[in-house]
């Protein structure tokens, strides 16, 4: 009876060892330590970004208010916005405001020849002067017109007098000023705010565009 009990006990021990060997091994990191959940979460995703990492922000968008012919008027608007806790900057812009049509006579032979031709034109009673700057420097101007059809009509008249004249279209620009509001402050400039501002600045315009970079604009004193 005693031997039978010991035999059964030995069989149970051997069975337990066999069950332990066939049991699936626990995943490890190669040194016998199971991988923790926190370690798995730190592995980069297939896109190259760690989980939870925000995407890169979109380009900053500003609202510009204006346009003003003087920096002083733009500064008044900026001060009005500062009272409302809206940060803003005054920016200067070169704006195309129209096109001029120049009648010009080309001159060959240098400055001395140009002066001689200019004197001859003035003796004939033609209003003219020598252009000394810009892309038409060295030519003789025979008039500036705001409309192309008027410039072409005058050109035909001068050609009938034997003068070689060409029409040049030149953009006319002037410096204007806008007030630029960017960042979180831009969201405060809503339609209600614009309506209130137009009561003091009737010609106020607004548009949304990328903010002026630090190197592209400066504060106007």
C-alpha positions in Angstrom: 0.0 0.0 0.0 2.8 2.3 0.9 4.6 1.7 -2.5 1.4 2.3 -4.4 0.9 5.7 -2.7 4.5 6.7 -3.5 4.1 5.6 -7.2 0.9 7.7 -7.6 2.7 10.7 -6.0 5.6 10.4 -8.4 3.3 10.1 -11.4 1.5 13.4 -10.4 4.9 15.2 -10.1 6.0 14.0 -13.5 2.7 15.0 -15.0 3.0 18.5 -13.5 6.5 18.9 -14.9 5.3 17.9 -18.4 2.5 20.4 -18.3 4.9 23.2 -17.4 7.2 22.4 -20.3 4.5 22.4 -23.0 3.0 25.7 -21.7 3.5 28.6 -24.2 6.4 30.9 -23.2 5.7 34.5 -22.1 6.9 37.2 -24.6 10.1 38.9 -23.5 12.5 41.6 -24.6 15.4 39.1 -25.1 16.8 39.2 -21.6 14.0 37.4 -19.8 12.0 40.5 -18.8 8.4 40.6 -20.1 7.6 43.6 -22.3 5.5 46.1 -20.3 2.5 47.9 -21.8 4.2 51.2 -21.3 7.3 50.0 -23.3 5.1 48.9 -26.2 3.3 52.2 -26.4 6.6 54.0 -26.9 7.4 52.3 -30.2 7.0 54.8 -33.1 4.1 54.2 -35.5 4.6 53.3 -39.2 4.1 57.0 -40.2 7.2 58.0 -38.3 5.4 60.0 -35.6 5.0 58.9 -32.0 1.4 58.2 -30.9 -0.3 61.3 -29.7 2.1 63.7 -31.5 0.1 66.6 -33.0 0.4 67.4 -36.7 2.4 70.4 -37.8 0.3 73.6 -37.5 -1.1 75.2 -40.6 0.4 78.5 -41.9 -0.6 81.5 -39.8 -3.4 83.5 -41.2 -3.9 87.2 -40.5 -6.7 89.7 -41.2 -5.6 93.1 -42.7 -7.6 96.2 -42.1 -7.3 99.3 -44.3 -6.2 100.7 -46.7 -5.1 104.1 -45.4 -3.2 106.8 -47.3 -1.3 107.8 -44.2 0.5 106.0 -41.4 -1.2 108.3 -38.8 -4.7 107.1 -39.7 -3.6 103.5 -39.6 -2.1 104.1 -36.2 -5.4 105.5 -34.9 -7.1 102.2 -35.8 -4.3 100.2 -34.2 -4.7 102.2 -31.0 -8.5 101.5 -31.1 -7.8 97.8 -31.3 -5.3 97.9 -28.5 -8.0 99.4 -26.2 -10.0 96.2 -27.1 -7.1 94.0 -26.2 -6.4 93.1 -29.8 -2.7 93.1 -30.7 -2.0 94.6 -34.2 0.8 96.1 -36.3 0.8 98.8 -39.0 2.3 97.6 -42.3 3.3 99.6 -45.4 2.3 98.3 -48.8 3.0 99.3 -52.4 -0.3 99.3 -54.2 -1.0 99.6 -57.9 -3.6 102.4 -58.3 -3.7 102.8 -62.0 -1.8 102.8 -65.3 -0.2 105.8 -67.1 0.4 105.8 -70.9 3.6 107.6 -71.9 4.4 108.9 -75.4 8.1 108.6 -75.8 10.6 109.2 -78.6 13.7 107.0 -78.6 17.0 108.9 -79.0 20.2 107.6 -80.5 23.6 109.3 -80.2 23.8 109.9 -76.4 22.8 112.7 -74.2 24.1 115.5 -76.4 22.0 114.3 -79.3 19.0 114.0 -77.0 19.4 117.7 -75.9 19.5 118.8 -79.5 16.3 116.9 -80.4 14.6 118.2 -77.3 15.4 121.8 -78.3 14.1 121.2 -81.9 10.8 119.8 -80.5 10.3 122.7 -78.1 11.0 125.2 -81.0 8.1 123.5 -82.8 5.8 124.2 -79.8 5.7 120.6 -78.6 5.5 120.1 -74.9 8.4 117.7 -74.1 11.1 116.8 -71.7 14.1 114.4 -71.3 13.4 111.4 -69.2 16.3 110.9 -66.8 15.2 108.0 -64.6 13.5 104.6 -64.9 13.2 102.1 -67.7 12.7 104.9 -70.3 15.7 107.0 -69.2 17.3 108.7 -72.2 14.1 109.1 -74.2 12.1 112.2 -74.8 8.6 112.4 -73.3 5.8 113.9 -75.4 3.0 113.5 -73.0 1.4 111.3 -70.3 -2.2 110.1 -70.6 -4.5 108.2 -68.2 -6.3 106.5 -71.1 -4.7 104.4 -73.7 -7.1 105.5 -76.5 -6.1 109.1 -76.0 -2.4 108.2 -76.0 -2.8 106.3 -79.3 -4.7 109.2 -80.9 -1.9 111.7 -80.0 0.7 109.2 -81.3 -1.0 109.1 -84.7 -1.0 112.9 -84.8 2.7 113.1 -84.0 3.5 110.4 -86.6 1.8 112.5 -89.2 4.3 115.2 -88.4 7.1 112.8 -89.1 7.9 111.9 -85.4 8.7 108.4 -84.3 6.8 108.0 -81.1 5.9 104.9 -79.0 3.3 104.3 -76.3 4.5 102.8 -73.0 2.1 101.5 -70.3 3.5 102.0 -66.8 1.8 100.9 -63.6 1.2 103.7 -61.2 1.8 102.8 -57.5 1.6 104.6 -54.2 2.4 103.6 -50.6 -0.6 102.7 -48.5 -0.9 101.4 -45.0 -2.9 98.5 -43.4 -3.3 97.2 -39.9 -2.5 93.5 -39.5 -4.1 91.4 -36.8 -2.8 87.9 -36.4 -2.7 84.9 -34.0 -5.5 84.3 -31.6 -6.5 88.0 -31.8 -7.6 87.5 -35.4 -10.7 85.5 -34.1 -11.9 88.6 -32.2 -12.3 90.6 -35.4 -15.7 89.3 -36.4 -18.5 90.9 -38.4 -19.9 92.7 -35.4 -16.5 94.1 -34.6 -16.0 95.2 -38.2 -19.4 97.0 -38.2 -18.4 99.0 -35.1 -15.0 99.9 -36.6 -16.6 101.2 -39.9 -18.6 103.7 -37.9 -15.3 105.5 -37.3 -13.5 104.4 -40.4 -16.1 104.3 -43.2 -13.8 103.2 -46.0 -12.4 100.3 -43.9 -11.7 97.1 -46.0 -10.7 93.7 -44.6 -9.1 90.5 -46.1 -7.5 87.3 -44.9 -4.0 86.4 -46.0 -0.8 84.8 -44.7 0.8 86.9 -42.0 3.7 89.2 -42.9 7.0 87.6 -41.9 9.4 89.4 -39.5 11.8 90.0 -42.4 9.1 91.3 -44.7 7.4 93.9 -42.7 8.2 96.3 -39.9 6.4 98.5 -37.4 5.5 101.9 -38.7 6.2 104.5 -35.9 
